[in-house]
Amino acid sequence: MGETGDHGEESGRKDRPVCLLVKTPTEPARLFLFAITTQKPDQSTVHIAISEIECRRGGLRFPSWLILDEYNRVELDEAYDFVTTTPVGAFSPAFVRKVATLIKQAAAQRRVRAVIRK
């Protein structure tokens, strides 16, 4: 995920599920997307393991992890490289609160960075 943004690429190399955590009310809407992976991240990456029940709720394979130290910011009207924008599931409010807390902590430590996709 980091390589894509670091080398000036505008879209990812493969299809992957993402977690939409924020959609702004602006026109066009901006989406803040965090990658989901089935490969266990290394310890230097800010991430959270997605439990088996949350994977089922989210329509994901278990085990999966949500990567929290990098996100993609996309304008909805420029989101041409999405396979679909139809949700495949939803995490529980309790899990989303836990994710939000981890992102706030990582942001306070300046461990979160944006990749702006066009």
N, C-alpha and C positions, 0 to 999 in steps of 0.2 A: 504494500500500500504506500509506504513512504517513497519507494523508488519512483513510482509513477509521477508524483508531484515534484520530486527533486529534479527530474530530467525534463521538465517542461511538457510532459504529455498532458493532453486535455481530457482523456478518458482512460479508464482502467484497462488492464490487459485481458481480464476475463470477467464473465458475469458472476456477481456475488450478491448475496442478500445484504441489505443494510438496515439499520435501525434509524428511522426518522424520529429524531427527538424534538425538533423545533420546526415549525412552519410559520413564517411570519405572516401577518395580516396584510402586508403591502401588496401592491400590484406591480409587477408580477411577484408572486410569493417567492421567498427564499427558503430553501430547504437546508437543514443542517443534518448531515448523514454520517453515521458512524458504522464502520465496517464490521461484519460478522464473519468469523472464520471457524473452520473445523480443525485447523492446525493450532496446537497449543502454542501461545505466544511465549517468547522468552521473558525472563524476569524484569528486563529493563523497560518493557512495554507496559503502559498503564492499561489494564484490562480487567474484565470480570468474567468469571465462568458463568455460563447460562445453565441453570439446573435442568434436569430432565423434564420437569413439569413446565417450566418456562419455554423450553424448546418445543414442546407439544403445542403450547398456547401460541407460540410464534411461527409455527409451521416449519420448524428447523430440524436438522439432523442433530442427534446427540452423540458425542459432546460438541458443544460450540462455545465460542468466546466472543465477547463484544470488545472491540478495540476502542479505547477511550482517549488516547493521547493524540489522535489525529482525526480530523473530520473533514468531509467534503462539503463545501458550500456551493449550492447550485441554484440558479434562478430557474423557477419552474418552466418558464417559456423557452429556456435553453436546454432543457433536460432531454435532449435528443437521444442520448445513448442508453436510456433505461429500456430494459426488455419489456417491463410493464410498470405502471405506477399503482397497480391494484395491490392492496395489502394482502399478505399471505397469512397474517395472524396478528396478535397483539399481546404484549407482555402485561402482566398484572400491574396495577398501580403501585403496589409495594415494591416490586422489582424496579420499576421506573424511578421511584423515589431514591432507591439505593444507588442506581446508576447516576442520577442527578447529583447526589452527594459526592460520589467519587469524582465526577467531572469538575465540580466546584473546587474540591480539594486539589486536584491536579492543576487546574487553572491558576489557583492561588500560588502554586509552586512553579508556575510558568512551564508546565509539562504538557500543555495542549497546544496543538497548532492546526491552523486551517489550511486547506488546499482549496483554492477557488477554481472551480470547473467552469469552463465556457463551452 
